[in-house]
Amino acid sequence: MDGTLVDTEPYWIATEYAMAEKYGGTWSEEHALNLVGNALLESGVYIRVHMGIDLTPQEIVDELLDGVVERVRESVPWRPGARELLADLRANDVPCALVTMSWQRFVEPILEHLPDDTFASIVTGDRVEFGKPHPEPYLTAAAELGVAPEDCLAIEDSNTGAKSGEEAGCLVLCVPNHVPILESDRRVFVDTLAGLDTAAVRELASSSTR
């Protein structure tokens, strides 16, 4: 979701800097980008150590979510082509799952802007034991869709997310955004989702397995 469906990374980063200022910690763009795609509690641990603030990882995550949810309720920063592709997939009866390390209470205000049947499965970071880059999130989504992971295409904007999908057995459509993504045999790259429809996505998937 973050970085592929919506570009909320600037919201997270702004909230992190606000926390550093509030509690007298230190932060940098490099640290912020190191968190892209990570499970939230792992990010909380990282922030506690590298920001140098005396809060528990859970307290850090809760405050981060408060700040980002507030920003999302003011404006949802959709990524180019993302909603259009989702709509076309729905129109062609392609089942979709949302696989994100964000927690449910952050996902809800974004889903309010999409049709109720957009996703047949929603896997959030607070639903799984192991977050990305572990394969559990994508394995869970594939099981709930009732399909084999090998028949799924994951769409990701980070190396952490791409590794999760790949390790689960999915082909990964990589759309780099804020951080670079390494190349591999199970990864296909595009610059943007804009202009992509169901047929184009199937062609990308087909061409990568020839």
VMD Tcl script that draws the C-alpha trace (Angstrom):
set ca {
  {0.00 0.00 0.00}
  {2.55 2.62 1.13}
  {4.47 3.69 -1.95}
  {2.44 1.68 -4.47}
  {-1.24 2.50 -3.90}
  {-0.62 5.71 -1.98}
  {2.55 7.74 -1.52}
  {2.39 8.11 2.24}
  {6.12 7.79 2.87}
  {6.45 11.62 3.15}
  {3.73 11.49 5.83}
  {5.66 8.89 7.83}
  {8.90 10.83 7.46}
  {7.31 14.12 8.51}
  {5.82 12.42 11.58}
  {9.18 10.89 12.47}
  {10.89 14.29 12.33}
  {8.09 15.76 14.45}
  {8.66 13.06 17.08}
  {12.41 13.71 17.08}
  {11.77 17.41 17.70}
  {9.14 16.73 20.36}
  {11.31 14.36 22.39}
  {14.73 15.88 21.75}
  {15.95 13.10 19.47}
  {17.94 13.16 16.25}
  {16.81 11.90 12.85}
  {17.91 11.88 9.22}
  {16.58 11.13 5.74}
  {18.86 8.08 5.62}
  {17.31 6.63 8.78}
  {13.81 7.38 7.48}
  {14.42 5.57 4.20}
  {15.88 2.57 6.03}
  {12.38 1.97 7.43}
  {10.56 1.79 4.07}
  {8.66 -1.50 3.82}
  {9.54 -2.67 7.34}
  {7.16 -4.08 9.93}
  {6.01 -1.28 12.23}
  {7.26 -2.70 15.53}
  {10.66 -3.33 13.95}
  {10.60 0.31 12.86}
  {9.69 1.27 16.43}
  {12.78 -0.53 17.72}
  {14.93 1.16 15.08}
  {13.54 4.60 15.91}
  {14.05 4.09 19.65}
  {17.72 3.23 19.07}
  {18.64 5.68 16.30}
  {16.43 8.61 17.28}
  {17.49 8.16 20.89}
  {14.12 8.67 22.56}
  {12.85 7.05 25.74}
  {9.66 5.43 24.45}
  {8.82 1.78 23.93}
  {8.54 0.51 20.34}
  {4.77 0.18 20.85}
  {4.48 3.77 22.09}
  {6.50 4.95 19.10}
  {4.28 3.06 16.65}
  {1.10 4.37 18.28}
  {2.29 7.97 18.02}
  {3.49 7.48 14.46}
  {0.11 6.08 13.46}
  {-1.71 8.97 15.12}
  {0.30 11.46 13.09}
  {0.06 9.65 9.76}
  {-3.65 8.85 10.08}
  {-4.33 12.53 10.78}
  {-2.49 13.50 7.60}
  {-4.26 10.83 5.52}
  {-7.67 12.02 6.70}
  {-6.77 15.46 5.37}
  {-5.56 14.20 1.98}
  {-4.92 10.77 0.40}
  {-1.86 10.96 -1.91}
  {-2.75 8.37 -4.58}
  {0.02 6.98 -6.76}
  {-0.38 7.52 -10.52}
  {-2.43 4.76 -12.14}
  {-3.00 2.75 -8.96}
  {-6.76 3.27 -8.57}
  {-7.31 2.92 -12.29}
  {-5.48 -0.42 -12.38}
  {-7.44 -1.69 -9.36}
  {-10.71 -0.71 -11.04}
  {-9.74 -2.53 -14.24}
  {-8.71 -5.65 -12.33}
  {-12.09 -5.64 -10.57}
  {-13.89 -5.21 -13.89}
  {-12.02 -8.26 -15.22}
  {-12.78 -10.38 -12.13}
  {-9.16 -10.60 -11.02}
  {-9.11 -11.15 -7.23}
  {-6.85 -8.72 -5.40}
  {-5.32 -8.65 -1.94}
  {-3.86 -5.73 -0.03}
  {-0.61 -6.78 1.66}
  {0.82 -4.04 3.83}
  {2.91 -3.73 6.95}
  {0.78 -0.79 8.05}
  {-1.78 -1.60 10.72}
  {-5.52 -1.81 10.24}
  {-6.34 1.56 11.76}
  {-4.12 3.26 9.19}
  {-5.50 1.20 6.31}
  {-9.15 1.98 7.08}
  {-9.21 5.70 6.13}
  {-7.61 4.84 2.78}
  {-10.00 1.99 2.01}
  {-12.92 4.36 2.64}
  {-12.08 5.93 -0.72}
  {-12.29 2.62 -2.63}
  {-15.25 0.35 -3.48}
  {-15.95 -2.18 -0.73}
  {-15.16 -5.16 -2.96}
  {-11.77 -3.85 -4.16}
  {-9.83 -6.37 -2.07}
  {-10.86 -9.96 -1.39}
  {-8.17 -10.18 1.31}
  {-6.53 -7.52 3.47}
  {-3.33 -8.54 5.26}
  {-1.97 -5.89 7.61}
  {1.13 -5.85 9.76}
  {-0.87 -6.45 12.93}
  {-2.37 -9.64 11.46}
  {0.85 -11.57 10.90}
  {3.53 -12.90 13.21}
  {6.37 -12.15 10.80}
  {6.36 -9.02 8.65}
  {8.11 -8.27 5.38}
  {10.69 -9.34 4.21}
  {9.39 -12.64 5.61}
  {7.05 -14.41 3.14}
  {4.21 -14.86 5.67}
  {2.22 -11.76 4.56}
  {2.04 -12.89 0.93}
  {1.50 -16.54 1.83}
  {-1.43 -15.45 3.99}
  {-2.92 -13.34 1.18}
  {-2.58 -16.11 -1.40}
  {-4.25 -18.60 0.93}
  {-7.15 -16.22 1.53}
  {-7.53 -15.64 -2.20}
  {-7.57 -19.41 -2.69}
  {-4.70 -19.42 -5.18}
  {-1.13 -20.68 -5.22}
  {1.51 -17.99 -4.55}
  {3.15 -19.00 -7.83}
  {0.00 -17.78 -9.60}
  {0.11 -14.38 -7.90}
  {1.70 -11.13 -8.94}
  {2.90 -8.92 -6.10}
  {3.26 -5.19 -6.72}
  {5.97 -3.59 -4.61}
  {7.97 -0.37 -4.28}
  {10.76 -1.53 -1.93}
  {13.38 -4.25 -1.81}
  {11.96 -5.39 1.54}
  {8.51 -5.90 0.04}
  {9.86 -7.45 -3.15}
  {11.81 -10.00 -1.12}
  {8.67 -10.92 0.83}
  {6.67 -11.56 -2.34}
  {9.53 -13.38 -4.02}
  {10.20 -15.64 -1.03}
  {6.50 -16.54 -0.98}
  {6.77 -17.67 -4.60}
  {5.11 -14.70 -6.31}
  {6.33 -12.89 -9.36}
  {6.98 -9.29 -8.29}
  {6.11 -6.22 -10.33}
  {8.50 -3.58 -9.00}
  {7.63 0.11 -9.19}
  {10.55 1.88 -7.47}
  {9.58 5.02 -5.63}
  {11.61 6.32 -2.68}
  {14.19 3.51 -2.44}
  {16.01 1.35 -5.02}
  {15.02 -2.27 -5.68}
  {17.55 -4.93 -6.62}
  {17.03 -6.94 -9.79}
  {16.39 -10.69 -9.83}
  {14.83 -13.36 -12.04}
  {11.45 -13.11 -10.28}
  {11.17 -9.32 -10.52}
  {9.77 -7.24 -13.38}
  {10.28 -3.46 -13.40}
  {8.12 -0.58 -14.58}
  {8.51 3.13 -13.94}
  {4.83 3.71 -13.11}
  {1.44 2.00 -12.90}
  {-0.05 4.80 -15.01}
  {-1.43 3.38 -18.24}
  {-1.33 -0.23 -17.07}
  {-4.49 -2.35 -17.28}
  {-5.24 -6.03 -16.72}
  {-4.06 -7.04 -20.18}
  {-0.78 -5.13 -19.81}
  {-0.09 -6.67 -16.40}
  {-0.77 -10.17 -17.75}
  {1.62 -9.50 -20.63}
  {4.32 -8.35 -18.21}
  {3.85 -11.49 -16.14}
  {3.81 -13.71 -19.21}
  {6.93 -12.18 -20.74}
  {8.89 -12.67 -17.54}
  {8.23 -16.41 -17.47}
  {8.97 -17.18 -21.11}
}
mol new
graphics top color blue
foreach p $ca { graphics top sphere $p radius 0.5 }
foreach p [lrange $ca 0 end-1] q [lrange $ca 1 end] { graphics top cylinder $p $q radius 0.2 }
display resetview
